[in-house]
Amino acid sequence: MKIFLLGYMGCGKSTKAKQLAHRLACPVIDLDSEIVAKTGKSIAEYFAAFGESGFRDYESEMLKTFDYPETCVVATGGGLPCFFDNMEWMNANGETVYLQMEPAALVSRLHNRQKRPLIKDLDDEQLLIFIKEKLQEREPFYTQAKIIVDAFDLDGEKLEEAIRGSH
């Protein structure tokens, strides 16, 4: 079973993917890390070189052509579910889990903004407004996930229970 974790930046996709993969004794795939490894560019550098649309094209291609192990946990980029038919593809090819979190909690977790091209120049107040607007746009995609969990106080065990409980 492939488990795709999705949600807004800062909700803990990469961290939770590692915890869950450890519990399930399976590999973890971080799509952003795979893009960096394959292109030799950070996500911010890729954005700068090819713009958001170039990045979204490459990200979608990586999602759909990656050679996934039979069982794995995949951490997706925050915007990935919202472009092309990515959400539909993930639902057809695995379990999708939306790690839902309140905007104020996300602001408090997004400290190192320089690595994040969409928010690198925002202060906390601007970031809160930005997150609220982006979540409004993205929620219709995120909520297509098969499983929705509150990510605020989530650990690997609770996440595993939520996934197992959905079957």
Backbone hydrogen bonds in HBPLUS format (Angstrom, degrees):
<---DONOR---> <-ACCEPTOR-->    atom                        ^
c    i                          cat <-CA-CA->   ^        H-A-AA   ^      H-
h    n   atom  resd res      DA  || num        DHA   H-A  angle D-A-AA Bond
n    s   type  num  typ     dist DA aas  dist angle  dist       angle   num
A0072-CYS N   A0001-MET O   3.16 MM  71  6.66 149.7  2.26 138.3 142.1     1
A0095-GLU N   A0002-LYS O   2.75 MM  93  6.16 158.6  1.80 166.6 168.2     2
A0003-ILE N   A0072-CYS O   2.95 MM  69  6.33 157.3  2.00 152.6 160.2     3
A0074-VAL N   A0003-ILE O   2.69 MM  71  5.94 172.0  1.70 165.8 166.3     4
A0004-PHE N   A0095-GLU O   2.71 MM  91  6.04 167.1  1.73 172.8 175.3     5
A0097-VAL N   A0004-PHE O   2.87 MM  93  6.14 159.0  1.91 170.0 169.3     6
A0005-LEU N   A0074-VAL O   2.77 MM  69  6.04 173.0  1.78 171.9 173.0     7
A0076-THR N   A0005-LEU O   3.19 MM  71  6.13 162.7  2.22 162.7 165.0     8
A0006-LEU N   A0097-VAL O   2.86 MM  91  6.06 166.2  1.88 160.7 159.4     9
A0099-LEU N   A0006-LEU O   2.78 MM  93  6.09 165.4  1.80 173.1 173.9    10
A0011-CYS N   A0008-TYR O   3.08 MM   3  5.79 151.9  2.16 147.3 146.7    11
A0016-LYS N   A0012-GLY O   2.80 MM   4  5.77 169.2  1.81 159.3 163.1    12
A0017-ALA N   A0013-LYS O   2.86 MM   4  5.85 148.8  1.95 142.5 151.7    13
A0018-LYS N   A0014-SER O   3.14 MM   4  6.39 157.3  2.20 145.1 149.7    14
A0019-GLN N   A0015-THR O   3.06 MM   4  6.40 162.2  2.09 150.4 155.3    15
A0020-LEU N   A0016-LYS O   2.82 MM   4  5.94 167.9  1.83 154.0 157.3    16
A0021-ALA N   A0017-ALA O   2.87 MM   4  5.93 162.9  1.90 147.9 153.4    17
A0022-HIS N   A0018-LYS O   2.98 MM   4  6.09 153.1  2.05 144.6 151.8    18
A0023-ARG N   A0019-GLN O   3.07 MM   4  6.36 157.4  2.12 145.6 151.4    19
A0024-LEU N   A0020-LEU O   2.88 MM   4  6.14 150.8  1.96 151.5 160.1    20
A0025-ALA N   A0021-ALA O   2.82 MM   4  5.69 107.7  2.35 135.3 151.7    21
A0026-CYS N   A0021-ALA O   2.99 MM   5  5.08 163.2  2.02 140.8 146.3    22
A0025-ALA N   A0022-HIS O   3.23 MM   3  4.96 152.0  2.32  95.1 103.4    23
A0073-VAL N   A0027-PRO O   3.04 MM  46  6.52 156.5  2.10 153.3 160.8    24
A0029-ILE N   A0073-VAL O   2.78 MM  44  6.16 161.5  1.82 158.3 163.4    25
A0075-ALA N   A0029-ILE O   2.77 MM  46  6.22 157.1  1.82 156.8 164.9    26
A0033-SER N   A0030-ASP O   3.00 MM   3  5.27 112.4  2.47 104.2 120.1    27
A0034-GLU N   A0030-ASP O   2.91 MM   4  6.23 151.1  1.99 153.5 163.0    28
A0031-LEU N   A0075-ALA O   2.98 MM  44  6.16 157.7  2.03 165.4 169.5    29
A0035-ILE N   A0031-LEU O   2.92 MM   4  6.18 150.6  2.01 147.8 155.2    30
A0036-VAL N   A0032-ASP O   2.99 MM   4  6.30 159.9  2.03 151.1 156.2    31
A0037-ALA N   A0033-SER O   2.88 MM   4  6.09 161.0  1.92 147.6 153.0    32
A0038-LYS N   A0034-GLU O   2.90 MM   4  6.03 157.1  1.95 145.6 151.7    33
A0039-THR N   A0035-ILE O   2.88 MM   4  5.93 157.9  1.93 151.9 157.5    34
A0040-GLY N   A0036-VAL O   2.82 MM   4  5.37 142.8  1.96 141.6 149.9    35
A0046-TYR N   A0042-SER O   2.88 MM   4  6.15 157.0  1.93 152.6 159.1    36
A0047-PHE N   A0043-ILE O   2.88 MM   4  6.14 162.7  1.91 154.0 158.4    37
A0048-ALA N   A0044-ALA O   2.94 MM   4  6.17 161.2  1.98 146.2 151.3    38
A0049-ALA N   A0045-GLU O   2.89 MM   4  6.09 152.1  1.97 146.6 154.0    39
A0050-PHE N   A0046-TYR O   2.85 MM   4  5.91 165.2  1.87 157.7 161.1    40
A0051-GLY N   A0047-PHE O   2.63 MM   4  4.59 137.7  1.80 138.0 141.6    41
A0055-PHE N   A0051-GLY O   3.09 MM   4  6.34 158.4  2.14 148.9 155.2    42
A0056-ARG N   A0052-GLU O   2.80 MM   4  6.05 164.3  1.83 157.5 161.6    43
A0057-ASP N   A0053-SER O   3.01 MM   4  6.18 154.9  2.08 145.5 151.6    44
A0058-TYR N   A0054-GLY O   3.13 MM   4  6.34 166.5  2.15 146.6 149.9    45
A0059-GLU N   A0055-PHE O   2.77 MM   4  5.95 163.1  1.80 158.5 164.0    46
A0060-SER N   A0056-ARG O   2.99 MM   4  6.04 158.7  2.04 143.7 148.6    47
A0061-GLU N   A0057-ASP O   3.04 MM   4  6.26 159.6  2.08 148.6 154.5    48
A0062-MET N   A0058-TYR O   2.86 MM   4  6.11 157.8  1.91 150.5 156.8    49
A0063-LEU N   A0059-GLU O   2.95 MM   4  6.18 160.1  1.99 147.4 152.7    50
A0064-LYS N   A0060-SER O   3.11 MM   4  6.33 162.9  2.14 150.2 153.4    51
A0065-THR N   A0061-GLU O   2.94 MM   4  5.96 135.4  2.14 148.1 159.3    52
A0066-PHE N   A0062-MET O   3.04 MM   4  5.53 133.8  2.26 146.8 150.0    53
A0068-TYR N   A0066-PHE O   3.11 MM   2  5.75 122.7  2.45 107.1  91.4    54
A0080-LEU N   A0077-GLY O   3.18 MM   3  5.27 139.7  2.36 102.6 113.9    55
A0082-CYS N   A0079-GLY O   2.90 MM   3  5.55 154.1  1.97 126.7 134.8    56
A0083-PHE N   A0080-LEU O   3.46 MM   3  5.97 170.5  2.47 122.3 121.1    57
A0086-ASN N   A0083-PHE O   3.11 MM   3  6.09 164.2  2.14 147.5 151.8    58
A0089-TRP N   A0085-ASP O   2.86 MM   4  6.10 159.3  1.91 157.2 164.0    59
A0090-MET N   A0086-ASN O   2.91 MM   4  6.16 161.2  1.94 151.2 155.5    60
A0091-ASN N   A0087-MET O   2.95 MM   4  6.18 164.4  1.97 153.1 157.5    61
A0092-ALA N   A0088-GLU O   2.99 MM   4  6.19 146.7  2.10 144.5 153.6    62
A0093-ASN N   A0089-TRP O   2.99 MM   4  6.14 129.4  2.26 140.5 154.1    63
A0093-ASN N   A0090-MET O   3.14 MM   3  5.05 133.8  2.36  94.5 107.3    64
A0094-GLY N   A0090-MET O   2.97 MM   4  5.82 111.6  2.46 150.7 160.7    65
A0147-ILE N   A0096-THR O   3.02 MM  51  6.23 146.8  2.13 153.8 163.5    66
A0098-TYR N   A0147-ILE O   2.80 MM  49  6.24 161.7  1.83 162.3 163.3    67
A0149-VAL N   A0098-TYR O   2.95 MM  51  6.21 171.4  1.96 168.2 169.2    68
A0100-GLN N   A0149-VAL O   2.83 MM  49  5.90 153.8  1.89 171.6 175.8    69
A0151-ALA N   A0100-GLN O   2.73 MM  51  5.35 171.1  1.74 152.7 155.6    70
A0105-ALA N   A0102-GLU O   3.11 MM   3  5.41 121.6  2.47 106.5 120.5    71
A0106-LEU N   A0102-GLU O   3.09 MM   4  6.43 151.5  2.17 152.0 160.8    72
A0107-VAL N   A0103-PRO O   2.99 MM   4  6.32 157.4  2.04 155.1 160.5    73
A0108-SER N   A0104-ALA O   3.21 MM   4  6.47 159.3  2.26 143.9 148.5    74
A0109-ARG N   A0106-LEU O   3.03 MM   3  5.16 139.5  2.20 100.3 112.3    75
A0110-LEU N   A0106-LEU O   3.10 MM   4  6.29 125.8  2.41 147.1 161.2    76
A0110-LEU N   A0107-VAL O   3.23 MM   3  5.32 146.3  2.35 102.3 111.6    77
A0113-ARG N   A0111-HIS O   3.02 MM   2  5.76 121.6  2.37 111.1  94.8    78
A0116-ARG N   A0113-ARG O   2.93 MM   3  5.18 157.9  1.98 112.3 119.5    79
A0119-ILE N   A0116-ARG O   3.11 MM   3  5.85 151.7  2.19 122.7 130.0    80
A0122-LEU N   A0119-ILE O   3.18 MM   3  5.54 173.9  2.19 124.2 124.5    81
A0127-LEU N   A0123-ASP O   2.77 MM   4  5.89 156.1  1.82 157.3 165.7    82
A0128-LEU N   A0124-ASP O   2.93 MM   4  6.14 153.3  2.00 146.9 152.6    83
A0129-ILE N   A0125-GLU O   3.27 MM   4  6.58 163.2  2.30 148.2 151.5    84
A0130-PHE N   A0126-GLN O   2.88 MM   4  6.10 162.9  1.91 151.2 156.6    85
A0131-ILE N   A0127-LEU O   2.80 MM   4  5.98 164.3  1.82 155.6 159.1    86
A0132-LYS N   A0128-LEU O   2.99 MM   4  6.19 164.4  2.02 149.5 153.8    87
A0133-GLU N   A0129-ILE O   3.01 MM   4  6.27 161.6  2.05 151.4 156.2    88
A0134-LYS N   A0130-PHE O   2.86 MM   4  6.08 166.9  1.87 155.0 159.0    89
A0135-LEU N   A0131-ILE O   2.76 MM   4  5.86 163.6  1.79 155.5 160.1    90
A0136-GLN N   A0132-LYS O   3.11 MM   4  6.24 150.4  2.20 139.7 147.3    91
A0137-GLU N   A0133-GLU O   3.18 MM   4  6.56 149.0  2.28 143.8 151.7    92
A0137-GLU N   A0134-LYS O   3.07 MM   3  5.08 117.0  2.48  94.6 109.7    93
A0138-ARG N   A0134-LYS O   2.82 MM   4  6.05 154.2  1.88 151.4 159.7    94
A0139-GLU N   A0135-LEU O   2.74 MM   4  5.52 152.7  1.81 151.1 154.1    95
A0141-PHE N   A0138-ARG O   2.87 MM   3  5.44 139.5  2.03 118.8 130.3    96
A0142-TYR N   A0138-ARG O   2.91 MM   4  6.13 167.1  1.93 156.1 159.6    97
A0143-THR N   A0139-GLU O   2.81 MM   4  5.69 168.6  1.82 156.8 159.0    98
A0144-GLN N   A0141-PHE O   3.00 MM   3  5.47 161.9  2.04 115.1 120.2    99
A0145-ALA N   A0142-TYR O   3.03 MM   3  5.86 161.6  2.07 122.6 126.3   100
A0159-LEU N   A0155-ASP O   3.00 MM   4  6.23 160.6  2.04 157.7 163.9   101
A0160-GLU N   A0156-GLY O   2.91 MM   4  6.08 159.5  1.95 146.5 152.0   102
A0161-GLU N   A0157-GLU O   2.96 MM   4  6.23 160.2  2.00 151.1 156.5   103
A0162-ALA N   A0158-LYS O   2.95 MM   4  6.20 154.5  2.02 145.9 152.6   104
A0163-ILE N   A0159-LEU O   3.05 MM   4  6.34 156.0  2.11 150.5 156.5   105
A0164-ARG N   A0160-GLU O   2.88 MM   4  6.11 169.8  1.89 157.5 160.5   106
A0165-GLY N   A0161-GLU O   2.75 MM   4  5.74 150.2  1.84 145.7 154.6   107
A0166-SER N   A0163-ILE O   3.19 MM   3  5.34 149.0  2.29 100.6 109.7   108
A0167-HIS N   A0164-ARG O   3.30 MM   3  5.74 166.0  2.32 110.5 114.6   109
